[in-house]
């Protein structure tokens, strides 16, 4: 059978699409299971096709699927419904199946009001989707209603079957990296915690199951060989099992993968040993759910952490050269100027190097949603409105929209204004085998201030200054090509070209073939009246279009006309090859 799995678009446009453009990892596991069972499966990422109904109709029609599965979170629920309606318009007899948390918690509502949705998978999707595809290939669509863990219409009433038991051996699933390329990976399913704003406790029953370290690292290796070098490890708490994490890290090192990655953890589940091995194995960043600096607010959110635990985790994380990033939630029950001040004070104590601030949302399947329905007397039909979500403050008369927006502005401004100080106060563990990694960490952070995300934020005072200090600190630990390059570029912008030449000559002793250092070096040679030497440097980079363009410029000012035509041809050839690729 030909199955299409779809990641739909969200209802509201985003300023940045990083949080919506990635298909859920579950789609890849379902796709791999279908292919392994002998079916054909395509994953369509339609996250950016909002209001492009004709395009969607063409895309789905061109695939002529026998079965369509659509992954529903919450924000993309209406996108999924639009796509389901389009699918039924062009292929009315094709079964449309919804899955994911946005469908699981609203299955009754969706099947009641939206005839374009035929079935909803209420459990892990691999086995139900394979069973449906198998039945379809046998002409037994009428038996879909017998598949465990599926909800459906039974005449005028709605029914759901007994749930599928959890897969106990995750390694029994076919590895999706065999068939697909993806950057967001996961090594476990489930979360043991019970946060009031999260639906995970009801989906996973607060149980956690793990892939073996070998399965997970083999997947990373296969993806790395396919050209992916940076990974987002999406486990809710990657560090839950200490020995397993260390074994994963040792396997990454044994295979010499040379990858970098980011992970999510919990502040009371990290220690020196875990952080040491994670850094050695290429981890660059760990994100922690802090939520609030107010113990009262954390208690309301059922986030059972102490300020001491949070502070210790952030200090340890940064000391091993890992970027500690904090998630904060504001606009919570009981939030006021005092609780926001507590969050700002906690930020100043824990010194995060990255922070994400969210307004509290109410989603189906959460304890907050149960409380919302009790307080308001509303039911699931609230979602008949064409909305993505409900923000908590919209349901609480004590919180105005303006007050909540002001909370967010204060939090962000406090974070950005203090960020240079946080970077200056970094203290790294004195372990010589980590010195090259410390240099790498400091130079990456410096690049963020000098040329990356932090360079454009007006509330950060003197980002170029902190970048220069970080680059120099990096070089105090170990020669680092990024530190030489970044510092050289900053000095060039100040027209301090003689210093750049001295700096990069030291750098090129360690990295003689580095094209970026060579180009930067050549530019400063040009600017100090040494075009002949610059020409030689640029000509050595015969496969680099930018270097050859600089070489052509040097040849022109030197009157080396015999070089102009060959250089032009080479540039055109390389540019054509690049466009073809």
Secondary structure, 3 states (H helix, E strand, C coil): CEEEEEECCCCCCCCCCCCCCCCCHHHHHHHHHHHHCCCEEEEEECCCCCCCHHHHHHHHHHHCCCEEEEECCCCCHHHHHHHHHHHHHHCCCCEEEEECHHHHCCHHHHHHHCCCCCEEECCCHHHHHHHHHHHHHCCCHHHHHHCCCEEEEECCEEEECCCCCCCCCHHHCCCHHHCCCCCEECCEECCCCCCCCCCHHHHHCCCCEECCHHHHHHHHHHHHHCCCCEEEECCCCCCCCHHHHHHHHHHHHHCCCCCEEEEEECHHHCCHHHHHHHHHCCEEEEEEEEECCCHHHHHHCCCCCCHHHHHHHHHHHHHCCCEEEEEEEECCCCCCHHHHHHHHHHHHHHCCCEEEEEECEECCCCHHHHHHHHHHCCCHHHHHCCCCCEEHHHHCCCCCHHHHHHHHHHHHHHHHHHHHHHHHCCCCCCCHHHHHHHHHHHHHHHHHHHCCHHHHCCCCCCHHHHHHHHHHHHHHHCCCHHHHHHHHHHHHHCCCHHHHHHHHHHHHHHCCCCHHHHHHHHHHHHHCCCHHHHHHHHHCCCCCHHHHHHHHHHHHHHCCHHHHHHHHHHHHHHHHHHHHC
